[in-house]
Amino acid sequence: MSRDLLRRRAAAVPDGLSAATPLVVARAEGSELVDPEGRRYIDLASGIGAMNLGHGHPDLLAAAREQLERFTHVAAQVATYEGYVRLAEELGRLYPTAPGAARPATKTVLLSSGAEAVENAIKIARVATGREWIVAFANSFHGRTYAAMTATGKTKNSRFPFMRSTSPSVAHLPYPYPYRPLVEGSEEELVALHVRLFEQALDTHLAPEHVAAVIAEPVQGEGGFVVPPRSFFQRIKEVCERHGILFIADEVQTGFARTGRMFAMEHFGVTPDLLVTSKSLGGGFPLGAVTARAELFDALGKGSLGATFGGNPVACATALATIRVIERDGICARAERVGARTVERFRAMAERHASIGDVRGLGAMVAMELVADRRTKAPAAALYERVQAEAFRRGVVLVRAGLYSNVLRVLAPLTIPDALLETALDRIDEAIAAAS
Ligand SMILES: Cc1ncc(COP(=O)(O)O)c(C=O)c1O
């Protein structure tokens, strides 16, 4: 049955949309995917970080069912419904805020995806500042629509086939990558260099008065779970504030408890001007959001934002249930435990497998970077492919990441039972041994 569907997919769906595994899914339960033949797979991809609460969570299903019975779609440009408004209020209540700072008054517009939310954040920043330029980071990923793709700095698959030149009005700066630093030295020295590069860009080829915003992932997701030093965003934000440049935090992958906090920016002690969320926000339904200081939205003309399906009522219901469950069940603390155990196991594996060059992460956003040689750090992309295939043969679903396609990332559901996590990690260990 699986083989038949894969054959039909090959005939009817373009290879441009490729799948990381040959898995066909018939059912999903908790942290497991089940194929039509009844084989069970531990899901360490979580729908690329969109299922932080796992599959079939009873609270989310109940919220969806209840909303399905009442109405499924009306469009927020046509009429008002409570779920939309309440979700906007909740995202304001949870807005990541620097320690000691007052939580800003925010507003929220809801969209249908991460890329669409990024598009809107860029549009809002440009109108609110009256400026055109966006500063983004090398090795970033912000989505596949045109403005999001332009901001994306990890370009090989997602941008080069569609745009060969650098788009006007977006400039990229290097992002601090502690495993592959631009200078050897302390974290402070690395941060100082990257802040200097930003200042130098503003002194040379970018006029600060033309720069609307900096957009950054607090931890680069597709780029390979690159965690910058803790002081990085504070220093970048200080430069932004000196020049009236807005700071957009793209928390599409890092959001909703993934890093052990509701939002990863809380680790960095910075209040963003705009917050972009999606993936686990919708709890399995397509939903994106831009939450920002109210006055930034207020600069926009009436009717200038919208999307037919943005803030779909069923997705709003599951989003509200997601937030409720994260808070009620202590999911942030659970993410810390899942992450700490994964890091501990990966470090133990690194003592036995020379191909593990680096183990890193924040909360339950954990990765290992595979290399051919620890001294030269030459990336081992082919080895990663073999590890993924061996893990799949052992019933574990992984998706890769990283500039060099050599990063094994774990996006386990945060609700994964301890025993299942241990089994998945055992199988990864065996897969690396078999692939090496
Ligand atoms: C940080 C980040 N921003 C934006 C996106 C784009 O989201 P979507 O695929 O929902 O358009 C992604 C997707 O992986 C992402 O990781």
Ligand as a Chemical Component Dictionary entry (heavy atoms), coordinates in Angstrom:
data_LIG
# 
_chem_comp.id                   LIG 
_chem_comp.type                 NON-POLYMER 
_chem_comp.pdbx_formal_charge   0 
_chem_comp.three_letter_code    LIG 
# 
loop_
_chem_comp_atom.comp_id 
_chem_comp_atom.atom_id 
_chem_comp_atom.alt_atom_id 
_chem_comp_atom.type_symbol 
_chem_comp_atom.charge 
_chem_comp_atom.model_Cartn_x 
_chem_comp_atom.model_Cartn_y 
_chem_comp_atom.model_Cartn_z 
_chem_comp_atom.pdbx_ordinal 
LIG C1 C1 C 0 12.184 30.522 11.097 1  
LIG C2 C2 C 0 11.223 30.245 9.993  2  
LIG N1 N1 N 0 10.573 31.271 9.431  3  
LIG C3 C3 C 0 9.670  31.089 8.451  4  
LIG C4 C4 C 0 9.412  29.823 7.971  5  
LIG C5 C5 C 0 8.409  29.629 6.863  6  
LIG O1 O1 O 0 7.268  29.047 7.379  7  
LIG P1 P1 P 0 6.220  28.316 6.383  8  
LIG O2 O2 O 0 6.897  27.089 5.890  9  
LIG O3 O3 O 0 5.027  28.058 7.250  10 
LIG O4 O4 O 0 5.928  29.281 5.299  11 
LIG C6 C6 C 0 10.066 28.726 8.520  12 
LIG C7 C7 C 0 9.812  27.351 8.021  13 
LIG O5 O5 O 0 10.540 26.430 8.273  14 
LIG C8 C8 C 0 11.007 28.938 9.558  15 
LIG O6 O6 O 0 11.666 27.926 10.131 16 
# 
loop_
_chem_comp_bond.comp_id 
_chem_comp_bond.atom_id_1 
_chem_comp_bond.atom_id_2 
_chem_comp_bond.value_order 
_chem_comp_bond.pdbx_ordinal 
LIG C1 C2 SING 1  
LIG C2 N1 SING 2  
LIG C2 C8 DOUB 3  
LIG N1 C3 DOUB 4  
LIG C3 C4 SING 5  
LIG C4 C5 SING 6  
LIG C4 C6 DOUB 7  
LIG C5 O1 SING 8  
LIG O1 P1 SING 9  
LIG P1 O2 DOUB 10 
LIG P1 O3 SING 11 
LIG P1 O4 SING 12 
LIG C6 C7 SING 13 
LIG C6 C8 SING 14 
LIG C7 O5 DOUB 15 
LIG C8 O6 SING 16 
# 
